[in-house]
């Protein structure tokens, strides 16, 4: 494969949602925005940045999912339910 590969990567400069990986022969080259040509860094740097963002977003999502939110069904605390069981 000597052609370039397009990946999903948000450009902070122009907002384009794609970047181009250099051809295999230029593996040390920079990953560039497909629209404005901005260099995002080497493939290793881009991979590390994507992995870091994924971990941060995953941790944030876990916090959102496991946040305690009272509902009508479970609005009473366990102590209140034990004191006055609903008949």
HELIX and SHEET records of a PDB file:
HELIX    1   1 UNK A   24  UNK A   26  5                                   3    
HELIX    2   2 UNK A   43  UNK A   65  1                                  23    
HELIX    3   3 UNK A   78  UNK A   83  1                                   6    
SHEET    1   A 4 UNK A   5  UNK A   8  0                                        
SHEET    2   A 4 UNK A  18  UNK A  21 -1                                        
SHEET    3   A 4 UNK A  30  UNK A  33 -1                                        
SHEET    4   A 4 UNK A  39  UNK A  42 -1                                        
END                                                                             
